[in-house]
Each structure stands twice: as C-alpha cells, then as structure tokens.
C-alpha cells in the first residue's frame, strides 16, 4: 500500500464514522523478517465486518477483522501478533517466515 492508499483508508474511516458507523482501525506496528505489508499499513473495519485496506492478507486479515469487531464492542484497543513461530500462524496463513504486530483501536 502506498502512502496515498493509506491516506484513503484513513479518509474512509473518517467517512464511515461521519455516517454513524462504529469503526476500528488496525495498523501494522512492527514486522520481522518477511512480512506481506510494511509498518504503517492500515485496515479499517466497521461493526458489521465491512473492511478496506490491508495489514497482511489471507486468513490473518480475517483474524484481525474478528478481533476488530471485539475492539469495537469493548472499546478497548489491543495488539495482535502473528508469526510462523506460533502454532496459529499456519492456521491463519502467515507462513512466509515473518512476524507482524498489529495494533487495533476503536475510532471515535
């Protein structure tokens, strides 16, 4: 995702909030080794599971979306980690040999 695309995702988050949607923003905050998206990549998610942008790909994004819906419900941000060292990494599709941390926060 280039910088303009990142800006677009943030604009989408703002637009969704102005429409009255509940929204969470996921941001790649750290990467190690081979990672599908660079630090600063964003994924915006609404309370119904609609999303735009990208923080990884495949099943990792599915897991991030599920956690984002929880963050919207609780209002509590969380940091998620995915990596090939974790058993769940293969389950969620991060088999590229890298690790990523994603910060998920509610947007108010």
Number of C-alpha atoms within 10 A of each C-alpha: 14 10 10 9 14 17 14 15 22 18 13 17 25 17 12 17 16 11 9 9 17 19 26 29 26 29 21 23 19 15 19 12 11 14 19 15 16 19 15 17 22 28 26 29 30 22 18 11 13 11 19 16 20 21 27 23 13 12 15 22 19 15 13 23 25 14 19 30 22 18 21 22 14 10 15 12 19 16 15 16 18 24 24 18 13 12 10 13 20 16 12 18 18 25 16 14 13 17 21 25 19 25 18 29 20 23 20 13
